[in-house]
């Protein structure tokens, strides 16, 4: 009865999944992606990444606009006024028209430093996009490899489930003939049900990973996404790492966190120079042409007579601003010191992160080698126990104990294998290498 119920559960799940996939394919699209294709799709379609690119555009516009502050400011003006005074006087009209221009020749370096500040902020927005890209790569790597591990686990679980089904069928015959006690038969039923449940849980984990992948790529959540099964047998080649010192040095050159910290120092230096401009003189040039009229008698002659031209220079020097500039300089120096401390702290954190990642990669590789040998040994042992059970030389308890041992080693082997691949590829992200299987 339990066997039939389990088969019905599996059949129902497969039918529902197939139906859902068919609907998704027809309405929302179907995609079969490799890891590289997932990364490319995410870089082109991620909503969060598009927002980062918009920030880049905004900061670039600010940078370009700040350059215009070097050019003159030109204004045209025109006015007309009607005046009535007293109860019997006439209404008078007067008007003025003119074009005036002004240009800052020197203002303590404020314009130059503001342009540099905006340039650095634009560069910083690009670095922040790179930082997001690296984090996105790691998120996609994690889900993609989790999905791959589920696919490989399902292959083993299918083999184990088929073995449990055969053992249960053989046990049922022996139980009906009186050659097996009821407790052993019930244990075989329970083991088969457990294997079915494990497979269903793995299928659910696979679907969750694919759903997370679609989310990170900003793909339609209802689209059908399958992943290509790459060749993961060349693990020994992946384990050939540069030295730890070389890896750390390369990561410091690539990782956006270091670039952001350096950019923050440069911004702090620029902010200090801008604050110092408050103590320096400023020189402004101005020029203009103007004319006007009173009433409309001899209108043209008035405009000619009143036509004037002007040009001038204005020099101003700050003497006392109640300590405002001094305060700004003090704050800018503190910000500069803080940026330098943050740089050192970031460098230390990156070194620690990369070293830990490097050691974790080597450790996962050693675990993989150990569990690979164990997997082969436990597989041979499990097959030998199955043969003994088939000829009746051992009881169900002995077989199931060996089967559970094999399942545990299999899970540890798959976890170590894909744990190593994940850690290895994260190292590639840190050092700016191409991320691919």
TIDOKE-663546 format. One record per residue (C-alpha): residue number from 1; x, y, z negated. Coordinates in steps of 0.1 Angstrom, whole numbers, plus 5000, padded with zeros to 4 digits. Layout:
% residues N
+-----+------+------+------+
|   k |   xx |   yy |   zz |
+-----+------+------+------+
| NUM |    X |    Y |    Z |
...
+-----+------+------+------+
END
This chain:
% residues 437
+-----+------+------+------+
|   k |   xx |   yy |   zz |
+-----+------+------+------+
|   1 | 5000 | 5000 | 5000 |
|   2 | 5028 | 5024 | 4991 |
|   3 | 5046 | 5015 | 5023 |
|   4 | 5016 | 5023 | 5044 |
|   5 | 5010 | 5056 | 5026 |
|   6 | 5046 | 5066 | 5031 |
|   7 | 5044 | 5058 | 5068 |
|   8 | 5012 | 5079 | 5070 |
|   9 | 5029 | 5109 | 5053 |
|  10 | 5059 | 5107 | 5077 |
|  11 | 5036 | 5104 | 5107 |
|  12 | 5014 | 5133 | 5096 |
|  13 | 5044 | 5155 | 5090 |
|  14 | 5059 | 5148 | 5124 |
|  15 | 5026 | 5154 | 5142 |
|  16 | 5020 | 5187 | 5124 |
|  17 | 5056 | 5198 | 5130 |
|  18 | 5054 | 5189 | 5167 |
|  19 | 5021 | 5207 | 5171 |
|  20 | 5034 | 5238 | 5154 |
|  21 | 5065 | 5238 | 5176 |
|  22 | 5044 | 5234 | 5207 |
|  23 | 5023 | 5264 | 5197 |
|  24 | 5054 | 5285 | 5189 |
|  25 | 5070 | 5276 | 5222 |
|  26 | 5039 | 5287 | 5242 |
|  27 | 5032 | 5319 | 5223 |
|  28 | 5065 | 5331 | 5208 |
|  29 | 5093 | 5317 | 5229 |
|  30 | 5118 | 5289 | 5225 |
|  31 | 5156 | 5292 | 5218 |
|  32 | 5184 | 5267 | 5216 |
|  33 | 5214 | 5285 | 5203 |
|  34 | 5250 | 5277 | 5195 |
|  35 | 5267 | 5295 | 5166 |
|  36 | 5282 | 5321 | 5190 |
|  37 | 5248 | 5327 | 5206 |
|  38 | 5232 | 5332 | 5172 |
|  39 | 5259 | 5358 | 5164 |
|  40 | 5255 | 5376 | 5197 |
|  41 | 5217 | 5376 | 5194 |
|  42 | 5219 | 5391 | 5159 |
|  43 | 5244 | 5418 | 5170 |
|  44 | 5220 | 5429 | 5198 |
|  45 | 5187 | 5426 | 5180 |
|  46 | 5191 | 5429 | 5142 |
|  47 | 5169 | 5458 | 5130 |
|  48 | 5192 | 5466 | 5102 |
|  49 | 5221 | 5468 | 5126 |
|  50 | 5202 | 5491 | 5149 |
|  51 | 5196 | 5513 | 5119 |
|  52 | 5234 | 5514 | 5113 |
|  53 | 5239 | 5524 | 5149 |
|  54 | 5214 | 5552 | 5146 |
|  55 | 5234 | 5565 | 5116 |
|  56 | 5265 | 5565 | 5138 |
|  57 | 5247 | 5586 | 5164 |
|  58 | 5235 | 5610 | 5138 |
|  59 | 5270 | 5615 | 5123 |
|  60 | 5284 | 5619 | 5158 |
|  61 | 5259 | 5647 | 5165 |
|  62 | 5269 | 5664 | 5133 |
|  63 | 5306 | 5662 | 5143 |
|  64 | 5300 | 5676 | 5178 |
|  65 | 5279 | 5704 | 5164 |
|  66 | 5306 | 5714 | 5139 |
|  67 | 5330 | 5720 | 5168 |
|  68 | 5306 | 5748 | 5180 |
|  69 | 5313 | 5768 | 5149 |
|  70 | 5345 | 5779 | 5166 |
|  71 | 5326 | 5798 | 5193 |
|  72 | 5309 | 5833 | 5190 |
|  73 | 5274 | 5837 | 5178 |
|  74 | 5253 | 5858 | 5202 |
|  75 | 5219 | 5874 | 5194 |
|  76 | 5196 | 5895 | 5215 |
|  77 | 5170 | 5917 | 5198 |
|  78 | 5142 | 5940 | 5208 |
|  79 | 5118 | 5961 | 5186 |
|  80 | 5090 | 5986 | 5191 |
|  81 | 5075 | 6006 | 5162 |
|  82 | 5044 | 6028 | 5161 |
|  83 | 5043 | 6055 | 5134 |
|  84 | 5014 | 6077 | 5122 |
|  85 | 5020 | 6104 | 5096 |
|  86 | 4993 | 6125 | 5079 |
|  87 | 4958 | 6131 | 5091 |
|  88 | 4963 | 6154 | 5121 |
|  89 | 4997 | 6144 | 5135 |
|  90 | 5002 | 6124 | 5167 |
|  91 | 5012 | 6088 | 5169 |
|  92 | 5049 | 6083 | 5176 |
|  93 | 5066 | 6053 | 5192 |
|  94 | 5102 | 6042 | 5188 |
|  95 | 5121 | 6012 | 5201 |
|  96 | 5155 | 5996 | 5201 |
|  97 | 5171 | 5968 | 5222 |
|  98 | 5205 | 5953 | 5220 |
|  99 | 5228 | 5923 | 5223 |
| 100 | 5253 | 5916 | 5194 |
| 101 | 5280 | 5889 | 5190 |
| 102 | 5302 | 5879 | 5162 |
| 103 | 5330 | 5853 | 5159 |
| 104 | 5349 | 5841 | 5129 |
| 105 | 5386 | 5844 | 5137 |
| 106 | 5399 | 5830 | 5103 |
| 107 | 5381 | 5819 | 5072 |
| 108 | 5407 | 5801 | 5052 |
| 109 | 5406 | 5769 | 5074 |
| 110 | 5370 | 5762 | 5065 |
| 111 | 5359 | 5756 | 5101 |
| 112 | 5388 | 5733 | 5109 |
| 113 | 5385 | 5713 | 5078 |
| 114 | 5347 | 5710 | 5082 |
| 115 | 5352 | 5696 | 5117 |
| 116 | 5377 | 5671 | 5103 |
| 117 | 5353 | 5662 | 5075 |
| 118 | 5325 | 5655 | 5100 |
| 119 | 5349 | 5635 | 5121 |
| 120 | 5359 | 5613 | 5091 |
| 121 | 5322 | 5609 | 5082 |
| 122 | 5315 | 5597 | 5118 |
| 123 | 5344 | 5572 | 5115 |
| 124 | 5331 | 5561 | 5082 |
| 125 | 5297 | 5553 | 5096 |
| 126 | 5314 | 5531 | 5122 |
| 127 | 5333 | 5513 | 5095 |
| 128 | 5300 | 5508 | 5076 |
| 129 | 5286 | 5492 | 5107 |
| 130 | 5316 | 5468 | 5109 |
| 131 | 5311 | 5460 | 5072 |
| 132 | 5275 | 5451 | 5079 |
| 133 | 5286 | 5430 | 5109 |
| 134 | 5309 | 5410 | 5087 |
| 135 | 5282 | 5404 | 5061 |
| 136 | 5257 | 5394 | 5088 |
| 137 | 5282 | 5369 | 5102 |
| 138 | 5286 | 5353 | 5068 |
| 139 | 5249 | 5351 | 5063 |
| 140 | 5244 | 5335 | 5097 |
| 141 | 5273 | 5311 | 5091 |
| 142 | 5258 | 5300 | 5058 |
| 143 | 5223 | 5292 | 5073 |
| 144 | 5236 | 5277 | 5105 |
| 145 | 5260 | 5253 | 5087 |
| 146 | 5232 | 5245 | 5062 |
| 147 | 5210 | 5236 | 5091 |
| 148 | 5238 | 5215 | 5107 |
| 149 | 5243 | 5197 | 5074 |
| 150 | 5206 | 5189 | 5072 |
| 151 | 5207 | 5175 | 5107 |
| 152 | 5236 | 5152 | 5099 |
| 153 | 5220 | 5142 | 5066 |
| 154 | 5188 | 5133 | 5084 |
| 155 | 5208 | 5109 | 5106 |
| 156 | 5221 | 5091 | 5076 |
| 157 | 5188 | 5092 | 5058 |
| 158 | 5171 | 5077 | 5088 |
| 159 | 5195 | 5048 | 5087 |
| 160 | 5190 | 5043 | 5050 |
| 161 | 5152 | 5046 | 5053 |
| 162 | 5152 | 5020 | 5080 |
| 163 | 5173 | 4997 | 5058 |
| 164 | 5149 | 5003 | 5029 |
| 165 | 5120 | 4995 | 5051 |
| 166 | 5136 | 4962 | 5062 |
| 167 | 5144 | 4953 | 5026 |
| 168 | 5109 | 4961 | 5015 |
| 169 | 5094 | 4940 | 5043 |
| 170 | 5117 | 4911 | 5033 |
| 171 | 5110 | 4916 | 4996 |
| 172 | 5072 | 4915 | 5003 |
| 173 | 5076 | 4882 | 5020 |
| 174 | 5096 | 4868 | 4992 |
| 175 | 5072 | 4882 | 4966 |
| 176 | 5042 | 4866 | 4984 |
| 177 | 5061 | 4833 | 4984 |
| 178 | 5069 | 4836 | 4947 |
| 179 | 5107 | 4839 | 4954 |
| 180 | 5109 | 4875 | 4939 |
| 181 | 5097 | 4888 | 4906 |
| 182 | 5072 | 4917 | 4906 |
| 183 | 5096 | 4942 | 4890 |
| 184 | 5121 | 4937 | 4918 |
| 185 | 5094 | 4941 | 4945 |
| 186 | 5082 | 4973 | 4928 |
| 187 | 5117 | 4987 | 4927 |
| 188 | 5120 | 4981 | 4964 |
| 189 | 5088 | 5000 | 4970 |
| 190 | 5100 | 5029 | 4948 |
| 191 | 5133 | 5031 | 4966 |
| 192 | 5116 | 5032 | 5000 |
| 193 | 5093 | 5060 | 4988 |
| 194 | 5123 | 5079 | 4973 |
| 195 | 5141 | 5076 | 5007 |
| 196 | 5110 | 5090 | 5025 |
| 197 | 5108 | 5119 | 5001 |
| 198 | 5145 | 5127 | 5005 |
| 199 | 5140 | 5128 | 5043 |
| 200 | 5110 | 5151 | 5039 |
| 201 | 5129 | 5174 | 5016 |
| 202 | 5158 | 5176 | 5041 |
| 203 | 5134 | 5184 | 5069 |
| 204 | 5119 | 5212 | 5047 |
| 205 | 5155 | 5225 | 5040 |
| 206 | 5162 | 5225 | 5077 |
| 207 | 5131 | 5245 | 5085 |
| 208 | 5139 | 5270 | 5058 |
| 209 | 5174 | 5275 | 5071 |
| 210 | 5161 | 5280 | 5106 |
| 211 | 5135 | 5305 | 5093 |
| 212 | 5163 | 5324 | 5075 |
| 213 | 5183 | 5324 | 5107 |
| 214 | 5154 | 5339 | 5126 |
| 215 | 5151 | 5365 | 5099 |
| 216 | 5188 | 5375 | 5101 |
| 217 | 5186 | 5377 | 5139 |
| 218 | 5153 | 5397 | 5137 |
| 219 | 5138 | 5370 | 5159 |
| 220 | 5100 | 5363 | 5159 |
| 221 | 5095 | 5342 | 5128 |
| 222 | 5071 | 5319 | 5147 |
| 223 | 5095 | 5314 | 5176 |
| 224 | 5109 | 5279 | 5180 |
| 225 | 5146 | 5279 | 5172 |
| 226 | 5168 | 5248 | 5175 |
| 227 | 5206 | 5248 | 5172 |
| 228 | 5232 | 5231 | 5192 |
| 229 | 5251 | 5203 | 5175 |
| 230 | 5288 | 5212 | 5180 |
| 231 | 5318 | 5189 | 5177 |
| 232 | 5327 | 5191 | 5140 |
| 233 | 5353 | 5162 | 5142 |
| 234 | 5383 | 5185 | 5147 |
| 235 | 5383 | 5194 | 5110 |
| 236 | 5420 | 5185 | 5106 |
| 237 | 5429 | 5213 | 5131 |
| 238 | 5408 | 5238 | 5112 |
| 239 | 5427 | 5229 | 5081 |
| 240 | 5459 | 5243 | 5096 |
| 241 | 5460 | 5276 | 5078 |
| 242 | 5486 | 5304 | 5078 |
| 243 | 5502 | 5311 | 5045 |
| 244 | 5483 | 5327 | 5017 |
| 245 | 5504 | 5358 | 5019 |
| 246 | 5498 | 5362 | 5057 |
| 247 | 5461 | 5357 | 5052 |
| 248 | 5459 | 5383 | 5025 |
| 249 | 5479 | 5408 | 5046 |
| 250 | 5458 | 5403 | 5076 |
| 251 | 5425 | 5406 | 5056 |
| 252 | 5437 | 5440 | 5042 |
| 253 | 5443 | 5453 | 5077 |
| 254 | 5409 | 5441 | 5090 |
| 255 | 5383 | 5442 | 5061 |
| 256 | 5361 | 5473 | 5064 |
| 257 | 5362 | 5477 | 5026 |
| 258 | 5398 | 5487 | 5028 |
| 259 | 5391 | 5510 | 5057 |
| 260 | 5362 | 5526 | 5039 |
| 261 | 5384 | 5532 | 5008 |
| 262 | 5411 | 5548 | 5029 |
| 263 | 5385 | 5569 | 5047 |
| 264 | 5372 | 5581 | 5013 |
| 265 | 5406 | 5593 | 5003 |
| 266 | 5409 | 5613 | 5035 |
| 267 | 5375 | 5628 | 5030 |
| 268 | 5384 | 5638 | 4994 |
| 269 | 5416 | 5655 | 5007 |
| 270 | 5395 | 5674 | 5033 |
| 271 | 5370 | 5684 | 5006 |
| 272 | 5398 | 5698 | 4985 |
| 273 | 5411 | 5719 | 5014 |
| 274 | 5375 | 5732 | 5021 |
| 275 | 5372 | 5742 | 4984 |
| 276 | 5406 | 5760 | 4986 |
| 277 | 5393 | 5781 | 5015 |
| 278 | 5372 | 5801 | 4989 |
| 279 | 5404 | 5817 | 4977 |
| 280 | 5416 | 5828 | 5012 |
| 281 | 5407 | 5858 | 5033 |
| 282 | 5384 | 5857 | 5062 |
| 283 | 5385 | 5877 | 5094 |
| 284 | 5355 | 5883 | 5116 |
| 285 | 5352 | 5901 | 5150 |
| 286 | 5320 | 5916 | 5162 |
| 287 | 5308 | 5934 | 5193 |
| 288 | 5275 | 5947 | 5206 |
| 289 | 5256 | 5969 | 5231 |
| 290 | 5224 | 5987 | 5220 |
| 291 | 5200 | 6014 | 5232 |
| 292 | 5166 | 6028 | 5222 |
| 293 | 5139 | 6055 | 5226 |
| 294 | 5116 | 6078 | 5207 |
| 295 | 5081 | 6081 | 5223 |
| 296 | 5080 | 6077 | 5261 |
| 297 | 5089 | 6112 | 5273 |
| 298 | 5119 | 6109 | 5296 |
| 299 | 5120 | 6072 | 5287 |
| 300 | 5148 | 6062 | 5312 |
| 301 | 5170 | 6091 | 5302 |
| 302 | 5166 | 6083 | 5265 |
| 303 | 5178 | 6047 | 5272 |
| 304 | 5208 | 6061 | 5290 |
| 305 | 5216 | 6087 | 5264 |
| 306 | 5214 | 6063 | 5236 |
| 307 | 5233 | 6034 | 5253 |
| 308 | 5261 | 6025 | 5229 |
| 309 | 5288 | 5999 | 5227 |
| 310 | 5306 | 5987 | 5196 |
| 311 | 5335 | 5964 | 5186 |
| 312 | 5349 | 5958 | 5152 |
| 313 | 5369 | 5936 | 5129 |
| 314 | 5359 | 5928 | 5093 |
| 315 | 5385 | 5915 | 5068 |
| 316 | 5372 | 5903 | 5035 |
| 317 | 5392 | 5889 | 5005 |
| 318 | 5376 | 5872 | 4975 |
| 319 | 5387 | 5888 | 4942 |
| 320 | 5363 | 5874 | 4916 |
| 321 | 5335 | 5849 | 4921 |
| 322 | 5329 | 5841 | 4884 |
| 323 | 5351 | 5810 | 4886 |
| 324 | 5329 | 5792 | 4913 |
| 325 | 5358 | 5785 | 4936 |
| 326 | 5380 | 5773 | 4907 |
| 327 | 5352 | 5749 | 4896 |
| 328 | 5349 | 5735 | 4932 |
| 329 | 5387 | 5730 | 4934 |
| 330 | 5387 | 5712 | 4901 |
| 331 | 5359 | 5689 | 4911 |
| 332 | 5375 | 5682 | 4945 |
| 333 | 5408 | 5672 | 4927 |
| 334 | 5389 | 5648 | 4904 |
| 335 | 5371 | 5634 | 4935 |
| 336 | 5405 | 5629 | 4951 |
| 337 | 5420 | 5611 | 4921 |
| 338 | 5388 | 5589 | 4919 |
| 339 | 5391 | 5580 | 4956 |
| 340 | 5428 | 5569 | 4951 |
| 341 | 5417 | 5548 | 4921 |
| 342 | 5389 | 5532 | 4941 |
| 343 | 5414 | 5524 | 4969 |
| 344 | 5437 | 5506 | 4944 |
| 345 | 5407 | 5487 | 4929 |
| 346 | 5394 | 5478 | 4963 |
| 347 | 5428 | 5465 | 4973 |
| 348 | 5429 | 5444 | 4942 |
| 349 | 5394 | 5430 | 4947 |
| 350 | 5401 | 5421 | 4983 |
| 351 | 5433 | 5403 | 4973 |
| 352 | 5414 | 5384 | 4946 |
| 353 | 5385 | 5376 | 4970 |
| 354 | 5408 | 5363 | 4998 |
| 355 | 5430 | 5343 | 4975 |
| 356 | 5400 | 5326 | 4959 |
| 357 | 5385 | 5320 | 4994 |
| 358 | 5419 | 5305 | 5006 |
| 359 | 5421 | 5282 | 4976 |
| 360 | 5384 | 5272 | 4979 |
| 361 | 5390 | 5263 | 5016 |
| 362 | 5419 | 5241 | 5007 |
| 363 | 5400 | 5225 | 4978 |
| 364 | 5370 | 5217 | 5000 |
| 365 | 5393 | 5202 | 5026 |
| 366 | 5408 | 5178 | 5000 |
| 367 | 5373 | 5170 | 4987 |
| 368 | 5363 | 5162 | 5023 |
| 369 | 5392 | 5139 | 5028 |
| 370 | 5385 | 5121 | 4996 |
| 371 | 5348 | 5117 | 5003 |
| 372 | 5354 | 5106 | 5038 |
| 373 | 5374 | 5076 | 5026 |
| 374 | 5348 | 5070 | 4999 |
| 375 | 5320 | 5072 | 5025 |
| 376 | 5336 | 5045 | 5047 |
| 377 | 5343 | 5023 | 5017 |
| 378 | 5308 | 5026 | 5002 |
| 379 | 5292 | 5021 | 5037 |
| 380 | 5311 | 4988 | 5040 |
| 381 | 5302 | 4978 | 5005 |
| 382 | 5265 | 4986 | 5010 |
| 383 | 5264 | 4965 | 5042 |
| 384 | 5280 | 4936 | 5023 |
| 385 | 5254 | 4939 | 4995 |
| 386 | 5226 | 4940 | 5021 |
| 387 | 5239 | 4907 | 5036 |
| 388 | 5241 | 4891 | 5001 |
| 389 | 5205 | 4903 | 4994 |
| 390 | 5193 | 4889 | 5027 |
| 391 | 5206 | 4855 | 5018 |
| 392 | 5193 | 4857 | 4982 |
| 393 | 5226 | 4857 | 4964 |
| 394 | 5219 | 4890 | 4946 |
| 395 | 5188 | 4906 | 4931 |
| 396 | 5172 | 4939 | 4941 |
| 397 | 5187 | 4957 | 4912 |
| 398 | 5222 | 4950 | 4925 |
| 399 | 5214 | 4961 | 4960 |
| 400 | 5196 | 4993 | 4950 |
| 401 | 5224 | 5003 | 4927 |
| 402 | 5249 | 5000 | 4956 |
| 403 | 5225 | 5018 | 4979 |
| 404 | 5222 | 5048 | 4955 |
| 405 | 5259 | 5049 | 4951 |
| 406 | 5262 | 5051 | 4989 |
| 407 | 5236 | 5078 | 4991 |
| 408 | 5254 | 5099 | 4964 |
| 409 | 5287 | 5096 | 4982 |
| 410 | 5270 | 5105 | 5015 |
| 411 | 5256 | 5137 | 5001 |
| 412 | 5289 | 5146 | 4985 |
| 413 | 5307 | 5139 | 5018 |
| 414 | 5283 | 5161 | 5038 |
| 415 | 5285 | 5189 | 5012 |
| 416 | 5323 | 5188 | 5013 |
| 417 | 5325 | 5187 | 5051 |
| 418 | 5302 | 5217 | 5057 |
| 419 | 5315 | 5234 | 5026 |
| 420 | 5350 | 5233 | 5041 |
| 421 | 5338 | 5245 | 5075 |
| 422 | 5319 | 5274 | 5059 |
| 423 | 5348 | 5285 | 5037 |
| 424 | 5372 | 5282 | 5067 |
| 425 | 5351 | 5303 | 5090 |
| 426 | 5345 | 5329 | 5062 |
| 427 | 5383 | 5333 | 5061 |
| 428 | 5382 | 5340 | 5099 |
| 429 | 5356 | 5367 | 5092 |
| 430 | 5379 | 5382 | 5065 |
| 431 | 5409 | 5383 | 5088 |
| 432 | 5390 | 5394 | 5119 |
| 433 | 5394 | 5362 | 5139 |
| 434 | 5369 | 5350 | 5164 |
| 435 | 5342 | 5330 | 5145 |
| 436 | 5331 | 5299 | 5164 |
| 437 | 5329 | 5261 | 5161 |
+-----+------+------+------+
END
